[in-house]
Amino acid sequence: MKKLSKFILILILSINTILAFNVSLNETNITIINNTEIMNSSESWIADVSPYKDKEAKVIKFIDVEYKPITSKIDSNLKAKSKSLNKGEKVYFILQFNKNPSKEEIKELKNEGIELLGYISSDTWYVSISQDLDNIFTTNDGGDVKLNSNNFNDKYLVRSLDEIKPEYKQSKYIRENKIGTWGKDENGNVYLVVQFHRDISLDKAENLMNKKGFEVISWLEGIHALTIKVYGVRNNE
């Protein structure tokens, strides 16, 4: 038969400026069957093709940088991380959809172990999983990302899965070491608001900060964040 197949932390200098660093922690699936071929020949043509295959990726806008996925894909480093997860661990990444999912699709994604944590832009979300990506996703012969579960009417709902890079999460003030007097005291201590994804409790977040040697000043439950003090940071103003 012939076949055609194709824990994360977000640092913010103020409530209105978000930045971060990683601390490790229905268009329908098209299946075409030529009935004539089935009746008159031992061969049939079956096409398993993403209906979005010619759709160009949208630019994802982070704090002060932009990123445009080049093609439909599952990042290889991300895939490797998911294979080495221990019990209770999660891997966080960015997931771009071909179209933003409906409430029903979001519910089904959660049932499959895909937790949508926060919307970024351009049909893209921060997400987490606690299992091997291969249990949830595959790619067809054309390289398009495909959901394994038959519970999805649109198996090509997801476009790409990528790692969260530091430049996506850090403001230029952190990246370029240019925190001014507005963000530190006379002793050079820097004050930051650290926002966590919703699947990390603030109790756990505070413990993580303490282990890193940061002093937790206050909880900001409205934005699921902590105010912390980083001692003696020297930088250019």
C-alpha positions in Angstrom: 0.0 0.0 0.0 1.3 3.4 -0.9 1.1 6.1 1.7 1.6 9.8 1.6 2.4 10.9 5.1 3.3 13.9 5.9 9.4 25.6 37.8 10.1 28.1 35.9 10.8 31.5 37.2 10.0 34.8 35.6 11.8 37.7 37.1 10.2 41.1 37.0 11.6 44.4 38.1 8.1 45.8 38.6 4.6 44.5 38.3 4.4 45.9 34.8 7.8 44.6 33.6 8.2 40.9 33.3 11.5 39.0 33.1 12.8 35.6 34.1 15.4 32.9 34.2 15.1 29.1 34.2 16.1 27.4 37.4 15.6 23.9 36.1 13.0 23.0 37.8 -11.4 22.5 14.0 -9.6 22.2 10.9 -9.5 18.5 10.9 -6.9 15.9 10.3 -7.3 15.1 6.7 -7.5 11.4 5.7 -8.3 10.9 2.0 -9.2 7.5 0.7 -9.8 7.0 -3.0 -12.8 4.6 -3.0 -12.3 3.9 -6.7 -8.8 2.7 -6.1 -10.0 0.5 -3.2 -12.6 -1.1 -5.5 -10.5 -1.6 -8.6 -7.0 -2.0 -7.3 -5.0 -3.7 -4.6 -3.5 -0.3 -3.9 -5.1 2.7 -2.2 -3.8 6.2 -1.6 -4.0 7.5 1.9 -2.9 11.0 2.8 -2.2 12.0 6.4 -1.3 15.6 6.0 -1.5 18.6 8.3 -4.1 21.1 7.1 -1.7 23.8 8.3 1.3 22.6 6.4 1.6 25.8 4.3 0.8 28.2 7.2 3.6 30.5 8.2 4.5 30.7 11.8 3.6 33.8 13.8 6.2 35.8 15.6 6.2 35.2 19.4 6.8 38.4 21.4 8.5 38.0 24.8 9.6 40.7 27.1 11.9 42.6 24.7 12.8 40.0 22.2 10.9 38.2 19.4 11.2 34.7 18.1 9.7 33.1 15.0 9.7 29.3 14.8 11.2 28.3 11.5 9.2 25.1 11.0 6.9 22.7 12.7 9.1 20.7 15.1 9.7 19.2 18.5 13.0 20.6 19.9 15.5 17.8 20.3 17.0 19.1 23.5 13.5 19.4 25.0 12.7 15.9 23.9 15.9 14.6 25.6 15.0 16.4 28.9 11.5 14.8 28.9 13.1 11.3 28.6 15.2 11.9 31.7 12.5 13.1 34.1 12.4 11.6 37.5 9.2 11.0 39.4 7.6 14.3 40.5 9.7 16.4 38.0 8.4 18.5 35.2 9.8 20.0 32.0 8.7 23.5 31.0 8.6 24.8 27.4 6.8 27.0 25.0 4.2 25.5 22.7 2.8 27.3 19.7 -0.5 26.2 18.3 -1.6 26.4 14.7 -4.7 28.0 16.1 -5.5 28.9 19.7 -7.3 25.9 21.3 -10.9 25.9 22.4 -11.9 25.3 26.0 -12.7 21.8 25.1 -9.3 21.3 23.5 -7.6 22.8 26.5 -9.4 20.4 28.7 -8.4 17.4 26.5 -4.8 18.6 26.5 -4.8 18.6 30.2 -6.2 15.1 30.3 -3.3 14.1 28.1 -0.8 15.6 30.6 -0.2 19.0 28.9 -0.7 21.8 31.4 -1.2 25.3 29.9 0.3 27.7 32.4 0.2 31.1 30.7 -0.4 32.8 27.4 2.5 34.6 25.7 1.4 35.8 22.3 0.7 34.5 18.8 -1.2 31.3 19.8 1.8 30.4 22.1 1.7 29.3 25.7 4.1 28.4 28.5 3.3 24.7 29.3 4.6 21.9 31.4 4.5 18.1 31.3 5.7 15.4 33.6 6.3 12.6 31.1 8.1 11.6 27.9 7.1 13.9 25.1 6.9 10.8 22.8 3.9 9.6 24.9 1.9 12.6 23.7 3.4 13.8 20.4 4.8 12.4 17.2 5.7 13.8 13.8 4.4 12.6 10.4 6.7 12.0 7.4 6.6 15.6 6.6 7.8 16.6 10.0 4.6 18.1 11.2 3.8 17.8 14.9 0.9 15.4 15.6 -1.0 14.5 18.8 -1.0 10.8 19.4 -4.4 10.6 21.1 -7.5 9.8 19.1 -9.5 12.1 21.4 -8.6 15.1 19.3 -10.6 16.0 16.2 -7.6 18.2 15.2 -4.5 16.1 15.7 -2.4 18.9 14.1 -3.5 21.5 16.6 0.1 22.0 17.8 2.7 23.6 15.6 5.9 23.5 17.5 7.5 22.8 20.9 10.6 24.7 21.9 12.9 25.2 24.9 12.5 28.4 27.0 15.7 30.3 26.4 17.1 32.9 28.9 16.7 35.8 26.5 13.0 35.0 26.3 12.6 35.4 30.1 15.1 38.1 31.1 14.7 41.8 30.6 17.7 43.6 29.0 18.4 45.2 32.4 19.3 41.7 33.7 21.0 40.5 30.6 23.1 43.6 30.2 23.7 44.1 34.0 22.2 47.5 33.9 19.9 47.7 36.9 19.8 51.3 38.0 19.3 52.9 41.4 15.5 52.4 41.0 16.1 48.6 41.5 18.7 48.6 44.4 19.5 50.1 47.7 22.6 52.0 48.9 24.4 48.8 49.7 24.1 47.5 46.2 21.4 45.0 47.1 19.0 44.4 44.2 15.2 43.9 44.8 13.3 41.8 42.3 9.8 40.5 42.0 10.0 36.8 41.1 6.9 35.4 39.4 6.3 31.7 39.3 4.2 29.5 37.1 0.9 28.6 38.6 1.8 24.9 39.1 4.5 25.9 41.6 3.2 26.9 45.1 4.6 30.0 46.7 5.6 27.8 49.7 7.8 25.8 47.4 8.9 28.9 45.6 10.1 30.5 48.9 12.0 27.3 49.8 13.7 27.4 46.4 14.7 31.0 46.9 16.1 30.3 50.4 18.2 27.5 49.0 19.6 29.9 46.4 20.6 32.3 49.2 18.0 34.9 48.4 16.0 36.7 51.1 12.2 36.6 50.5 10.8 40.0 51.5 7.1 39.4 50.7 4.5 37.3 48.9 2.5 38.9 46.0 -0.3 36.4 45.7 -2.2 38.4 43.1 0.5 37.8 40.5 1.8 34.5 42.1 5.1 36.1 42.9 7.7 36.8 45.6 9.7 39.9 46.3 13.3 39.0 46.9 16.6 40.7 47.8 19.8 39.7 46.0 22.7 40.8 48.2 25.6 42.9 47.0 25.0 42.9 43.2 27.3 45.1 41.4 26.3 46.5 38.0 26.5 49.4 35.7 23.8 51.9 36.0 
